[in-house]
């Protein structure tokens, strides 16, 4: 059974949604799902099943491991629910955009696994040292106007790169840049009674400090087998739906150095007709962001498909 193609949007989470045991239930019940884990391990050269099914938190948080493992987990879940959905669009948060491109058939799954494995390695190596060390912090309970003012003030005071990297919800932003600038901004947040929470990441993701790895990724993206997606993919860089494969390539090439405009993405999906938002992946991080991003839109519904059981029994609300 499918639903109205004009009402459902599919969302794919990124880094921070990992959890121990993710994807194991489905892989142990499905040879196809297990084969995708094995393919990701072959491509990445990493023991992903050992790390995520029996490993520790530090290993699971390592972006080199996380990017291929999260992509496998979400795409395996997608294969289960896919026959019951006819979405009007898809979007993925940061890393999740790659899963959205695979799920929409804009890129072959194997190539997506190759891309995220490369992306994870490059991002892990791009942290910088000494004065060039990169960092990120979540900013909570601070208005956008104040966040942008704090970022500008901290960047000017330190002479370091600093931007708003994630526009997640009207009450949750992430800043990214040189560590001294991030630290300066964290101090300024206290002055407006906000909170700054340092993120356990290896570099200044979604900032200009990612220029070198972004250039490497772009070379590979240009060689990939791009096709028109089955439904528009709403891009992180603009928040808008895109169906042209050349435009998707260009936007993805800019993603690592640009902000994730998730607030705009959610608004654009709603404007395009989405009313039910189905998140495919562990934890439900994006599910929790639907209500604050669509405040006052009482017809917006969010549901998270995180496990084999949830996927097997999935019905639209």
Protein Blocks (a to p, Z undefined) as FASTA:
>chain_A
ZZdfklbccddddehiacehihklmmmmpmklmmmmmmmmmmnopafklmmmmmcfklmm
pmklmmmmmmmmmmmmmmmmmmmpccfbdcdehjlmmmmmmmnomacfklmmmmmmmmmm
mmmmmnogajllccddddehiafklmmmmmmmmmmmnopacddfbdfbfkbccddddfkl
mmmmmmmmmmnopacdddddfbdehifklmmmmmmmmmmmmmpccdddfbdcddfklopa
cfbfklmmmmmmmmmmpccdfklmmmmmmmnopabdcdedehklmmmmmmmmmgoiambc
cdddfbfklmmmgccZZ
